[in-house]
Amino acid sequence: MSVHSLSQRDAPIVAVATAAGRGAVGIVRVSGPDVGALMAAVVGRTLPPRQAVFGPFFDGQGQTIDRGLALYFPAPHSYTGEHVLELQAHGGPVVLQLLLARCLEALPQARLAEPGEFTQRAFFNGKLDLAQAEAVADLIDASTEAAARSAGRSLAGAFSQRVDALLRRVVTLRTLVEATLDFPEEEVDFLERDDARGQLAGIRATLKEVMASARQGALLRDGLRVVLAGQPNVGKSSLLNALAGAELAIVTPIPGTTRDRVSESIQVQGVPLHITDTAGLRAEEHTVDEVERIGIGRSWGAIVAADVVLFLHDLTRLGEATYDHAESAIAQRLPADVTRLDVYNKADAADARRPPGAGIVLSAATGQGLEDLRQALLERAGWQPPTEGLVTARARHVQALARAAEHLEIAERLLHRSEPELELLAEELRLAHEALGEITGHFTPDDLLGEIFSRFCIGK
């Protein structure tokens, strides 16, 4: 969020809370103090709390803008924890803009809300922690049923509760270490008496479980970026069409038909797979025309950014000297840090040959082996069969958990020394505590909050 809004958190904010365009119903939402004055100006009456009241909405001259439902939610029993007024009118863009302008006119101290500012206020007012606030956006953006259900569990606090439980255990251990530091002259060894080693081992074991669940949740939210790569005419476009179940890419026997990237998102067991077909790669790019050269350059850019690269091979051309030379040259250029899966296509062809190594053998034309490919992609992603308790998570959550795990690992090594350096141990536990606290917002700096909430839609 910008400095402007951070410095004016108490000012009333106004926004259209429904999507742009025409619809049956549109909502203008107001949050902040002085909502009573706005009710009198726009609705012409005082509204009872949490009851929908039908009536006209007035402009500055007392003329009716529209007729609809008005709802008033007094603080703290509202989404933001502040006084909230919602005006539900007909969903025409002009009507909603007139209502928006009228609210700003009737409440001069109000301003337009920035993206995510209603949810940000809910966070600052203790209605949601940061992980729950992010789950709001995840629920809106969910592309699969599994992702929506998991985001709903995160919004209900399931993920936050697991993190908070870890935080409490780390705080307990920190207290033991600090007590030992504060009373060095005492003969009582707090760490031994309260089994600090056992506590730390238990915390690390639980953290490992939470990290595994968070990785699954992040995969469910973000999906897997899959790039189809290989020489021209090995069947990349045919495979994209087969996986998508639609004719998305042009398929011809002419090498180099695909000149630019073609992308499609599908889902397998609720996991989004973002698949990109790329221009055919060649061993020597200076032999192709300028357009194809640009396409090949974009192909390599997509490969570098991929989570998984499907390296397609043509079973009918294996053993040809020119083809095999190009295969070797392309393989050497593939990034070492990107997961690679070898896929041998055209298994249905009469002249198909035996693949030289491990990989998936399939036919994009007949569908043979497609299910094996889907399962292999999920395995490469580390996906496990979904459970009812799965929650969505973000990359930043996984990174914070990983940092906490690193600090706890160092702390355990320190604790197992014959003479533990308690100051260093206390510092590692503090850093682990802060890393976990970033997830729910206990130790989150304002610049990170701004980055998170700026990705929300306006009005939410």
C-alpha positions as CSV (number, residue, x, y, z in Angstrom):
1,M,0.0,0.0,0.0
2,S,1.2,3.5,-0.8
3,V,2.5,6.0,1.8
4,H,-0.6,8.0,1.1
5,S,-3.0,5.4,2.4
6,L,-0.7,4.3,5.2
7,S,-0.8,7.8,6.6
8,Q,-4.6,8.1,6.3
9,R,-5.8,4.8,7.7
10,D,-8.6,6.6,9.6
11,A,-10.0,8.4,6.6
12,P,-13.3,7.0,5.2
13,I,-12.7,5.0,1.9
14,V,-15.2,4.4,-0.9
15,A,-15.1,2.0,-3.9
16,V,-17.2,0.0,-6.3
17,A,-17.0,-3.5,-4.8
18,T,-18.3,-5.4,-7.8
19,A,-16.5,-6.3,-11.1
20,A,-16.4,-3.7,-13.9
21,G,-19.0,-4.0,-16.6
22,R,-22.8,-4.5,-16.6
23,G,-24.5,-6.8,-14.1
24,A,-27.8,-7.4,-12.3
25,V,-26.5,-5.8,-9.1
26,G,-23.6,-3.5,-8.3
27,I,-22.3,-2.6,-4.8
28,V,-20.7,0.6,-3.6
29,R,-18.9,0.1,-0.3
30,V,-17.9,2.7,2.3
31,S,-15.7,2.1,5.4
32,G,-14.6,4.4,8.1
33,P,-16.0,7.0,10.6
34,D,-18.9,9.5,9.8
35,V,-20.9,6.8,8.0
36,G,-24.0,8.1,9.8
37,A,-23.8,11.5,8.0
38,L,-23.5,9.6,4.7
39,M,-26.6,7.6,5.4
40,A,-28.6,10.7,6.0
41,A,-27.4,12.3,2.8
42,V,-27.7,9.4,0.4
43,V,-30.3,7.1,1.9
44,G,-32.3,9.9,3.8
45,R,-32.7,7.9,7.0
46,T,-30.8,6.1,9.8
47,L,-30.5,2.4,9.0
48,P,-30.9,-0.4,11.6
49,P,-27.7,-2.5,12.0
50,R,-27.3,-5.5,9.7
51,Q,-30.7,-5.2,8.1
52,A,-31.3,-4.7,4.4
53,V,-33.5,-1.7,3.8
54,F,-35.0,-1.0,0.3
55,G,-35.4,2.6,-0.8
56,P,-34.1,5.4,-3.1
57,F,-30.5,6.7,-3.2
58,F,-30.5,10.5,-3.5
59,D,-28.1,12.9,-5.3
60,G,-27.2,16.3,-4.0
61,Q,-30.4,17.9,-5.3
62,G,-32.6,15.3,-3.7
63,Q,-33.3,13.5,-7.0
64,T,-33.3,9.7,-7.1
65,I,-30.2,8.1,-8.6
66,D,-31.6,4.6,-8.2
67,R,-33.5,2.4,-5.9
68,G,-31.9,-0.5,-4.1
69,L,-30.8,-2.1,-0.8
70,A,-28.7,-0.3,1.8
71,L,-27.0,-2.2,4.6
72,Y,-25.2,-0.7,7.6
73,F,-22.6,-2.7,9.7
74,P,-21.6,-0.7,12.8
75,A,-18.0,-1.2,14.1
76,P,-16.6,-3.5,15.2
77,H,-19.0,-6.0,13.7
78,S,-18.1,-5.5,10.1
79,Y,-15.6,-6.9,7.5
80,T,-13.1,-4.1,8.1
81,G,-13.8,-3.6,11.8
82,E,-15.0,-0.1,11.1
83,H,-18.4,1.4,10.3
84,V,-19.4,0.0,6.9
85,L,-22.2,1.1,4.5
86,E,-23.0,-0.9,1.4
87,L,-25.3,0.4,-1.3
88,Q,-26.6,-2.3,-3.6
89,A,-28.0,-0.8,-6.8
90,H,-28.6,-1.9,-10.3
91,G,-25.3,-3.0,-11.9
92,G,-24.9,-0.4,-14.6
93,P,-21.5,1.4,-14.8
94,V,-23.1,4.8,-15.0
95,V,-25.4,4.2,-12.0
96,L,-22.4,3.0,-9.9
97,Q,-20.2,5.9,-10.8
98,L,-23.0,8.3,-9.9
99,L,-23.4,6.6,-6.5
100,L,-19.6,6.7,-6.0
101,A,-19.4,10.4,-6.8
102,R,-22.4,11.1,-4.5
103,C,-20.6,9.4,-1.6
104,L,-17.5,11.4,-2.1
105,E,-19.5,14.6,-2.4
106,A,-21.5,13.9,0.7
107,L,-18.5,12.9,2.7
108,P,-15.7,15.3,1.7
109,Q,-13.1,13.7,4.0
110,A,-13.5,10.4,2.2
111,R,-11.3,9.2,-0.7
112,L,-11.2,6.4,-3.2
113,A,-10.0,3.1,-1.8
114,E,-6.8,1.6,-3.2
115,P,-6.5,-2.1,-4.2
116,G,-7.0,-4.3,-1.2
117,E,-7.5,-1.5,1.3
118,F,-10.7,-2.8,2.8
119,T,-9.0,-6.1,3.5
120,Q,-5.9,-4.3,4.7
121,R,-8.1,-2.4,7.3
122,A,-9.6,-5.8,8.4
123,F,-6.0,-6.9,9.0
124,F,-5.0,-3.8,10.9
125,N,-8.2,-4.0,13.0
126,G,-7.6,-7.6,14.0
127,K,-10.4,-9.1,12.0
128,L,-8.0,-11.2,9.9
129,D,-4.3,-12.1,10.2
130,L,-2.1,-11.7,7.2
131,A,-2.4,-15.3,6.0
132,Q,-6.2,-15.1,6.2
133,A,-6.2,-11.8,4.3
134,E,-4.1,-13.4,1.5
135,A,-6.6,-16.3,1.4
136,V,-9.3,-13.7,0.5
137,A,-7.5,-13.0,-2.7
138,D,-6.7,-16.6,-3.3
139,L,-10.3,-17.5,-3.0
140,I,-11.2,-14.9,-5.6
141,D,-8.5,-16.0,-7.9
142,A,-9.0,-19.8,-7.4
143,S,-8.9,-21.6,-10.8
144,T,-10.0,-25.0,-9.6
145,E,-12.5,-26.4,-7.1
146,A,-9.7,-27.8,-4.9
147,A,-8.0,-24.5,-4.8
148,A,-11.2,-22.7,-3.8
149,R,-11.9,-25.2,-1.0
150,S,-8.4,-24.9,0.3
151,A,-8.4,-21.1,0.2
152,G,-11.7,-21.3,2.2
153,R,-10.0,-23.3,4.9
154,S,-7.1,-20.8,5.0
155,L,-9.6,-18.0,5.3
156,A,-11.2,-19.8,8.2
157,G,-7.8,-19.8,9.9
158,A,-6.7,-23.4,9.5
159,F,-3.2,-22.5,8.2
160,S,-2.8,-19.7,10.7
161,Q,-3.7,-21.9,13.6
162,R,-0.9,-24.4,12.7
163,V,1.6,-21.5,12.4
164,D,0.4,-19.9,15.7
165,A,0.8,-23.3,17.5
166,L,4.4,-23.4,16.3
167,L,5.0,-19.8,17.4
168,R,3.7,-20.6,20.9
169,R,6.1,-23.6,21.2
170,V,9.0,-21.5,20.0
171,V,8.1,-18.7,22.5
172,T,8.1,-21.3,25.3
173,L,11.6,-22.5,24.3
174,R,12.8,-19.0,24.0
175,T,11.6,-18.4,27.6
176,L,13.6,-21.3,28.9
177,V,16.8,-20.1,27.2
178,E,16.3,-16.5,28.4
179,A,15.7,-17.8,32.0
180,T,18.9,-19.7,31.9
181,L,20.7,-16.5,30.6
182,D,19.0,-14.3,33.3
183,F,19.9,-16.6,36.2
184,P,23.4,-18.0,35.5
185,E,24.2,-18.2,39.2
186,E,21.3,-20.5,39.9
187,E,22.1,-24.2,40.1
188,V,18.8,-25.1,38.4
189,D,19.4,-25.9,34.7
190,F,16.2,-24.8,33.1
191,L,17.1,-26.4,29.8
192,E,17.7,-29.9,31.2
193,R,14.8,-29.8,33.6
194,D,12.2,-28.9,30.9
195,D,13.8,-31.1,28.2
196,A,14.7,-28.2,25.8
197,R,16.3,-30.7,23.4
198,G,13.1,-32.7,23.2
199,Q,11.0,-29.6,22.8
200,L,13.2,-28.4,19.9
201,A,13.2,-31.7,18.2
202,G,9.4,-31.8,18.4
203,I,9.1,-28.2,17.0
204,R,11.3,-29.2,14.1
205,A,9.3,-32.3,13.3
206,T,6.0,-30.3,13.3
207,L,7.6,-27.6,11.2
208,K,8.6,-30.2,8.7
209,E,4.9,-31.3,8.4
210,V,3.7,-27.8,8.0
211,M,6.3,-27.1,5.3
212,A,5.2,-30.2,3.4
213,S,1.6,-29.1,3.6
214,A,2.5,-25.5,2.6
215,R,4.4,-26.7,-0.5
216,Q,1.3,-28.6,-1.5
217,G,-0.9,-25.5,-0.9
218,A,1.4,-23.3,-2.9
219,L,1.3,-25.7,-5.8
220,L,-2.5,-25.8,-5.6
221,R,-2.6,-22.0,-5.7
222,D,0.1,-21.2,-8.3
223,G,0.1,-24.4,-10.3
224,L,3.0,-25.7,-12.4
225,R,4.7,-24.0,-15.3
226,V,5.2,-26.6,-18.0
227,V,7.1,-25.9,-21.2
228,L,7.1,-28.1,-24.3
229,A,10.5,-28.1,-25.9
230,G,12.2,-29.9,-28.7
231,Q,13.1,-29.8,-32.3
232,P,10.7,-28.7,-35.0
233,N,8.0,-31.2,-36.0
234,V,8.4,-33.5,-33.0
235,G,4.7,-33.0,-32.0
236,K,4.8,-30.3,-29.4
237,S,1.7,-28.6,-30.7
238,S,-0.1,-31.9,-31.1
239,L,0.7,-32.7,-27.5
240,L,-0.6,-29.3,-26.3
241,N,-3.8,-29.9,-28.1
242,A,-4.1,-33.4,-26.7
243,L,-3.6,-32.3,-23.2
244,A,-5.9,-29.3,-23.5
245,G,-8.6,-31.3,-25.4
246,A,-8.9,-28.5,-28.0
247,E,-7.2,-27.3,-31.2
248,L,-5.2,-24.5,-29.7
249,A,-2.1,-24.7,-31.8
250,I,-1.8,-25.1,-35.6
251,V,-0.5,-28.5,-36.5
252,T,1.0,-29.3,-39.9
253,P,3.8,-31.6,-41.2
254,I,5.8,-28.5,-42.1
255,P,8.7,-28.0,-39.6
256,G,8.7,-24.6,-37.9
257,T,4.9,-24.0,-38.0
258,T,4.9,-22.7,-34.5
259,R,6.8,-19.4,-34.5
260,D,5.7,-18.1,-31.0
261,R,4.6,-19.3,-27.7
262,V,1.1,-20.7,-27.3
263,S,-0.2,-21.3,-23.7
264,E,-3.1,-23.0,-22.1
265,S,-4.0,-23.9,-18.5
266,I,-5.5,-27.2,-17.6
267,Q,-6.0,-29.0,-14.3
268,V,-5.0,-32.5,-13.2
269,Q,-6.4,-33.7,-9.8
270,G,-7.1,-30.0,-9.0
271,V,-3.6,-28.8,-9.7
272,P,-3.4,-26.1,-12.4
273,L,-0.9,-26.9,-15.1
274,H,0.1,-23.8,-17.2
275,I,1.4,-25.4,-20.4
276,T,3.4,-23.5,-23.0
277,D,4.1,-24.7,-26.5
278,T,7.2,-23.1,-28.0
279,A,8.9,-22.7,-31.3
280,G,11.0,-25.6,-32.4
281,L,14.6,-25.5,-31.2
282,R,17.6,-26.0,-33.6
283,A,21.2,-26.8,-33.1
284,E,22.3,-23.8,-35.1
285,E,19.9,-20.9,-35.0
286,H,21.8,-18.8,-37.6
287,T,20.4,-21.2,-40.3
288,V,16.7,-20.0,-39.8
289,D,14.9,-16.9,-40.8
290,E,14.6,-13.8,-38.6
291,V,11.0,-14.5,-37.4
292,E,11.8,-18.1,-36.4
293,R,15.0,-16.9,-34.7
294,I,13.0,-14.5,-32.5
295,G,10.6,-17.4,-31.7
296,I,13.4,-19.6,-30.7
297,G,14.8,-16.9,-28.4
298,R,11.4,-16.6,-26.7
299,S,11.4,-20.4,-26.4
300,W,14.6,-20.4,-24.4
301,G,13.2,-17.6,-22.2
302,A,10.2,-19.7,-21.4
303,I,12.4,-22.7,-20.7
304,V,14.5,-20.8,-18.1
305,A,11.3,-19.7,-16.3
306,A,9.7,-23.2,-16.3
307,D,9.1,-25.5,-13.4
308,V,9.2,-28.5,-15.6
309,V,10.5,-28.8,-19.2
310,L,9.0,-31.6,-21.3
311,F,11.8,-32.4,-23.8
312,L,10.0,-34.0,-26.7
313,H,11.7,-36.6,-29.0
314,D,10.5,-38.1,-32.2
315,L,10.6,-41.9,-32.2
316,T,10.5,-42.0,-36.0
317,R,13.7,-40.0,-36.3
318,L,15.9,-41.5,-33.6
319,G,19.2,-42.7,-35.0
320,E,19.4,-40.1,-37.8
321,A,22.8,-38.4,-37.5
322,T,21.6,-34.8,-38.0
323,Y,18.6,-35.3,-35.7
324,D,20.7,-36.9,-32.9
325,H,23.3,-34.2,-33.2
326,A,20.7,-31.5,-32.7
327,E,19.2,-33.5,-29.7
328,S,22.5,-33.5,-28.0
329,A,23.2,-29.8,-28.6
330,I,19.7,-28.8,-27.3
331,A,20.1,-31.1,-24.2
332,Q,23.4,-29.5,-23.3
333,R,21.7,-26.0,-23.3
334,L,18.8,-27.0,-21.1
335,P,19.2,-25.3,-17.7
336,A,20.5,-27.7,-15.0
337,D,18.2,-26.2,-12.3
338,V,15.0,-26.8,-14.2
339,T,13.3,-30.2,-13.9
340,R,13.4,-32.1,-17.2
341,L,11.1,-34.9,-18.3
342,D,12.0,-36.8,-21.5
343,V,8.9,-37.5,-23.6
344,Y,9.1,-39.8,-26.7
345,N,6.3,-39.0,-29.1
346,K,4.7,-40.8,-32.2
347,A,4.6,-44.2,-30.5
348,D,1.7,-45.1,-32.9
349,A,3.9,-44.7,-36.1
350,A,4.8,-47.8,-38.0
351,D,8.5,-46.8,-38.0
352,A,8.7,-45.8,-34.3
353,R,11.9,-46.9,-32.7
354,R,12.8,-47.9,-29.2
355,P,13.5,-45.0,-26.8
356,P,17.2,-44.9,-25.7
357,G,16.5,-44.2,-22.0
358,A,13.9,-43.6,-19.3
359,G,11.0,-41.3,-20.1
360,I,7.4,-41.2,-21.1
361,V,6.4,-43.0,-24.3
362,L,3.2,-41.7,-25.9
363,S,1.3,-40.7,-29.0
364,A,-0.2,-37.3,-29.0
365,A,-2.3,-38.4,-32.0
366,T,-4.0,-41.3,-30.3
367,G,-3.8,-40.3,-26.7
368,Q,-1.7,-43.3,-25.7
369,G,0.5,-42.6,-22.7
370,L,-1.2,-39.2,-21.9
371,E,-2.3,-40.3,-18.4
372,D,1.2,-41.5,-17.6
373,L,2.5,-38.1,-18.6
374,R,-0.1,-36.3,-16.4
375,Q,0.9,-38.5,-13.4
376,A,4.6,-38.0,-14.1
377,L,4.1,-34.2,-14.0
378,L,2.4,-34.4,-10.6
379,E,5.2,-36.5,-9.3
380,R,7.8,-34.1,-10.5
381,A,5.9,-31.3,-8.8
382,G,5.9,-33.3,-5.5
383,W,2.2,-33.5,-5.4
384,Q,0.5,-35.9,-3.0
385,P,-3.1,-37.0,-3.2
386,P,-5.2,-34.1,-1.8
387,T,-6.7,-34.4,1.7
388,E,-9.6,-32.6,3.3
389,G,-7.3,-30.6,5.5
390,L,-5.2,-29.1,2.7
391,V,-4.9,-25.3,2.8
392,T,-3.6,-22.8,0.3
393,A,-0.2,-21.2,0.8
394,R,2.0,-18.8,-1.0
395,A,5.6,-18.9,-2.0
396,R,6.5,-16.3,0.7
397,H,4.9,-18.7,3.3
398,V,7.1,-21.5,2.1
399,Q,10.2,-19.3,2.1
400,A,9.4,-18.1,5.7
401,L,9.0,-21.6,6.9
402,A,12.3,-22.6,5.2
403,R,14.1,-19.8,7.0
404,A,12.6,-20.8,10.3
405,A,13.7,-24.4,9.7
406,E,17.3,-23.2,9.0
407,H,17.5,-21.2,12.2
408,L,16.0,-24.1,14.2
409,E,18.5,-26.5,12.7
410,I,21.4,-24.2,13.8
411,A,19.7,-23.9,17.3
412,E,19.6,-27.7,17.6
413,R,23.3,-28.0,16.8
414,L,24.1,-25.3,19.4
415,L,21.9,-27.0,22.0
416,H,23.7,-30.4,21.6
417,R,27.1,-28.9,22.4
418,S,28.6,-29.9,25.7
419,E,28.6,-26.2,26.6
420,P,25.9,-24.5,24.6
421,E,26.5,-20.8,23.6
422,L,23.2,-19.6,25.0
423,E,23.4,-16.1,23.5
424,L,23.7,-17.6,20.0
425,L,21.0,-20.1,20.8
426,A,18.7,-17.3,21.9
427,E,19.4,-15.4,18.7
428,E,18.6,-18.3,16.4
429,L,15.3,-18.9,18.2
430,R,14.5,-15.2,17.9
431,L,15.1,-15.3,14.2
432,A,13.0,-18.5,13.8
433,H,10.3,-16.7,15.8
434,E,10.3,-13.7,13.5
435,A,10.3,-15.8,10.3
436,L,7.2,-17.6,11.5
437,G,5.6,-14.3,12.6
438,E,6.0,-12.9,9.0
439,I,3.4,-15.5,7.8
440,T,0.5,-14.2,10.0
441,G,1.8,-10.6,10.1
442,H,3.3,-10.3,13.6
443,F,6.7,-9.2,12.3
444,T,5.8,-8.0,8.7
445,P,7.2,-4.7,7.5
446,D,5.0,-2.1,5.8
447,D,6.7,-2.5,2.5
448,L,5.8,-6.2,2.3
449,L,2.2,-5.3,3.4
450,G,2.1,-2.9,0.5
451,E,3.2,-5.5,-2.0
452,I,0.7,-8.0,-0.7
453,F,-2.4,-5.8,-0.7
454,S,-1.6,-4.0,-3.9
455,R,-2.3,-7.2,-5.8
456,F,-5.9,-7.3,-4.6
457,C,-8.8,-5.9,-6.6
458,I,-10.2,-2.5,-5.8
459,G,-13.2,-2.7,-3.5
460,K,-11.9,-5.8,-1.6
